[in-house]
Amino acid sequence: NAALKMLAENRFDLVFLDVDMPGMNGFELCTRLRTFPTCSKTPVIFVTGLTDFESRARSTLSGANDLIAKPFLFMELAVKAITHILRAQLADPRP
């Protein structure tokens, strides 16, 4: 999977995932990316049309930090992105 390769080889400040993806769903990808040292604490936000309780619970259990339901406002996306990036930087400041 190209996404797994990129996540294993690079450090990202934030990752957005959808649940429905070809080959591997977002829950599986999130669980796997949490095993990489470069992604163990990277904020992960699901952006998905699945808004039922089970999907929300699975996003949390897979290691995600948040979930935004479609349709969404771009302002909501921006605010959540900034919030999670700043929170991560405060918890683990890089040199």
C-alpha positions, -999 to +999 in steps of 0.1 A: +000+000+000+015+034-011+000+052+020+017+028+044+050+032+026+048+070+028+039+069+065+067+045+073+093+065+056+083+101+064+072+122+094+039+140+091+025+167+115-011+155+108-029+127+089-064+129+074-080+095+066-113+084+051-128+051+062-136+039+026-104+035+007-093+009-019-074-021-006-074-013+031-100+007+051-090+037+071-095+019+105-069-007+094-045+019+081-048+039+113-041+008+134-010+000+113+004+035+112+004+037+150+030+009+149+055+031+131+078+051+153+074+082+131+035+080+135+030+068+170+019+102+182+009+119+149-026+133+151-050+114+129-084+128+119-110+108+100-131+127+075-159+104+066-196+101+057-200+074+083-215+091+114-229+062+133-218+053+168-199+021+156-178+041+131-170+068+157-160+041+182-139+022+156-121+054+148-111+059+184-102+022+189-080+023+158-060+052+173-075+082+157-077+115+175-109+129+160-136+124+134-152+150+111-185+140+095-192+148+058-205+172+047-182+195+067-173+231+068-137+239+057-134+262+087-142+232+110-114+212+092-090+241+096-097+246+133-094+209+141-062+206+121-046+236+139-058+224+173-044+190+169-011+202+155-006+227+183-016+201+209+009+176+195+037+203+194+030+213+230+031+176+242+062+167+223+082+198+211+108+189+184+142+206+183 
